[in-house]
Structure formats: structure tokens, C-alpha cells
Amino acid sequence: MGKVTVITSGKGGTGKSTLTAGLGAALVRRGNRVLIIDCDAGMRGIDLMLGVSGELVFDISDIVNGNCPPASAIYPCKTVPELYVLPAPQDVRDEISPYIMKQLVSVLKKYYDHILIDCPAGIGIGTESAVMGADRAVLVANTEPLTLRGCDKTRQLLSSTGIREIRLVINRFSERSFKRMGAFPDLDAVIDKAGARLLGIVPEDPMCMALAQRGEPMEGRYKAAQAFDRIAARLDGSDVPLDL
């Protein structure tokens, strides 16, 4: 039975979807079979980041509406074998209800080692659906005060659904920019503001977004890819020291 992790944030622009795609590939490199479910109806992007957008015929709403069996709406990532994508609907009106989402995830997790759910930013029905059925959550934030403001409400929503394991990833971190901004004295203050235990820090890496936009996997020498590998190891149960 696979572990289900919802990846969420209190505000858009934190790089949550890029992180989801990177973690999916990193978990596969550890020998896992991984499914990414895109729950950002109307704004889906995981299919583009993993290079399967040209193949899409069905999405998650087609499964729910009986237009196709689940296997027809799940697409393999050709550049990362054993990584699969279940795309979000193109129309926000086709968002999946929380109850249906929970039932669907309970079936799908029998066939994967990990399911990562890419959650819409903010609080809404899409977010409520995305967190249903998850065993744990990764809260994605940057070090700007505005991106941390929504963390409290997001944690409350996660807790209300019974999720107790909530971890923090500080994404797109630049020490130079952090010091120049001067909003927090140190990273400990950022972690305290987010209110969740730190899972990892992903450094600012221009190639991360560039490769994602081209649908190419990030691995190897890139600093962000190395951070994804460390975070994936922790999600997989390995004891990997934090790099602060």
C-alpha cells in the first residue's frame, strides 16, 4: 500500500508544482513506482513539466464521470520510467469533490509505492479535495513574509482532515536574497513562522524552472536536483541529515 503525500502551500508562486515533479522523479531514482495526481483544475501543469502534455486525452474527471477506466487517464513519463501522471481537468467546473477524491486515492494507492498530490494554492474546494486521502503533507514556502502568511490556515485545514504529519520545505532559497530582504533574522525564524518541522531546503536554481518548462527531468549535478534527492530520501524513510 503506497504512501500518499499532498504537497501544498498557503499562496501561489512558491514553486510547489516544480517541487512535486522533482520529488516524483527523485523517488523513482530510489526504486519506487510513483504516481503524481494534479489537482489544480483549470491550471494544470504537471503534464507539461513531465513531458506528457501532447498525449493527453483523458483526465481525472473522466475517471469519475465514467468516460474511461483509471488506466486510460494515467500517463507514463517517458523520460522517467515508473513515474506516472494523472492530470487535472482543464475546466475548473470539473473539480473533483473531496469525497470522490478520497475514494479514488484509496484505490490507486494499492498500485504505487508513493502518490504525490499537487494541490492548488490557497484554501478552496480544490484544496479540500487534494488533501483528502493523504497520509501526510508537505507545506511549501519561500522566505518572503507574504508566502508564509497563509501557512497557518493551510495547517488548520490539513489538521481538520486528520493529517498529523506536516513538514516544511523552504523552496527557491537564496542566502543572498534572504539577507538583502532582512524580513527574518535567520531561517529558524522562518521555520517558526511556518509552524511546521523542516523537511528540506531547495536552493534557487534557474535551471530547475527551465527544465520543467521543457518537460525534461532534473537530476545529477544541479543543486536543486540534489536537494530533491535528499528530501525524497527522507520521505522514503531514510535518515538523511538536513543541510542548513
N, C-alpha and C positions, 0 to 999 in steps of 0.2 A: 504494500500500500504506500503510495507516494506521499511525500510531504508537500503541503500546499502553503505557499508564501505569497501574500499580497504585498505589492510594492506601491506605496502611496506617498502623498505629500500634501501639505496644507495649502500650497499655492503652485500654480503653473510656472514653468521655466526653470525648474530645478535640475532638469536632465534625467527625469525619472524613467522615461521610456528607453533612452540610450543605456542607462544603467541596467534596466531589465534585460535588454538584448545582450549586453555584455556579460551579465551574470549567467544567462542561459547558456551561452557559448562556453563560459568558464566551467560550469557544472558538467557539461558534456565532456570537456577535456579531462575531467576526473572520472570518466567512465560511466556517467549517468545518462539515462534516457529522459529528456526534458521536454515539457510542453509549456509554451507561453500562451496565455489567454489574454487577448487585447480586449479590455472592457471600455475603452474610450470611444463610445459610439459617436459617429459623425466626425471624429478627429483621429481616426486610427492611423498608426504609423509604424507599428512593429513589422508589418508585412514588407514595408519599404526598406526598413533597416536590415532585414534579414534576406532581402533579395527574392521575395516570393510574390510581389505585388502583381506581376504580369500573369500569374497563374490563377488568380482568384476568380472563382465562380460563386461559391457559397461562403456564408459567414455564420457566426454563432446563432443569429436569429433564424436562419434557415433550418438549423437543427431543431430549435424549439417549435417552429411552425410546421414541422413535419415535411419540409421540402426536400430533405436529404438525410441520409444516415450520418452519424457523427464523423465517421472516417472520411466522408466526402468533403467536409469543411475544415479538415485538419491537413495542413500542408507541410511537407518536409522541407527543411532548409538545405539546399544542395551544397552549399559551401561548408556546412557544419552537420555532418551525418549524426542522427539521433537527436537533433533539435527540431521541434515541430511548432507550428503556429496555428492558433485558432483565431481568425481575425474578428474584429468588432464590426457591427453593422455600419454601413455608410450613412444611414439616416438615424438621427438621434431618437426619432419616434419608435425605432425598433429596439430600444434598450431592453435588456432582459430584467425581469423582476427579481428581487432578492431571493424569493422562494424557489423559483425555477433555477436560478444560478446555483443555489446550494445543492439541489438535486442533481444537476448536471455535473458539478465538480465531484460529487460523491461517487459518480460512475466513472468518470475519466481518470481519477487518481489511482484506480486499480491497474492502469496500464503504463504508468510513468513513475520514475524514481522521484522526480520533482515536477511540480506545477508552479509556475510563476504567473501571477495575475497582475497585469499592468492596469493600474487603477486610474480613473480620471482624477485630475487635480480638484481640490476643494471638497465641499460637502454637498451631496445631492443623491438622487436615486441611483445614478451610475456608480457612485462610490459605495453606497449601501449594498448594491448587488455584488460589486467586486470583492468586498470583504467577507461576504457570506461563504461559508465552507472553508475558509482559510484556517490553518493551524497557527499561523504566526504572521507577523507583519514587519516590513522594513520601511521605516519612515525616512524619506529622502529630504534633505535640506541643504541649502547653501549657508554661508555665514552672514548674509545680509539680514538685518532685523525684520524686513518685510516678509522674507520667506519663512522665518521662524514663527511669525505671529499666529499662523494657522495650525501650528503643531498641537496646541492644547486641545482644540476642538476635534482634530483628527484622532488624537489619542482617546478622547472620550467616546467617539463613535466606535473605534476598534474595541475598546473595553466593553461597550454595551452589547457587542455581539459575542462576547465571551473570549476574545483574543487576549491572552495574558502576556505572551512573549512578543514584545515590541522593541525592536532595535533600531538604532540610528545610523544612517550613512551620510556623512558630510561629502557632498559631491562638488566637483569643479573647484577644488580648493587651490588657491594661490596664496602662498605666505606673503608675498609682496603686496598683493591687493588687500589682503586681510589687515596687514599692518597700516597700510595707507588709509584705509577706511576708518580704522580706530573705533568701531562701534562696540567692540568687546575687548577686554584686556588680554584674553587668551582663549584657546579652544575649550578649556574647561568651562568657561562662561557660556560658550555656545551650546555645549552639551547640556548644561544645566537648564538653559532656556528652552531647549527642545524637549527636555524631560524624559529622555529615553537613553538606555545604555548604548554606548558606541559599538557599532559592528565593524566600521571601517571608514577610511578616508580615501576618496578618489581625487587625485590631483588634476588640476586644469591641464587638458591635453587637446590642442587644436585638432589633432588627427583623429580623435575619438568621434567628434561630430562629422568630420569629413568622410570617414569610412562608413559611418552609419548612413549618411545620406546617399552613399553609393551602393549600399546593400552589401558591404564587404565586412567580414568578421575582423575584430581587433584581437590580436594576440602577439606574443613574442616580446619584442624589445620596448614596446610602448609602455609608458609609466601607468597609464590608465588601465591597460590590459593586465599588468602585474597586480594592480590593486583589485581588479575584478577577480583574479585568481585567488588572492588571499581571502577576499570576502566569501567567495564560493566555497573555499575550504572550510571556513567557519560554519557556513550554512550546512555543510555536509558532515559536520560534527568533529572536525579536526581542531586541535588546539594550536592555533597559529597566533603568535604574538602580534599585537597591534603596532602599527608604525605611525607614531605621532610626530 
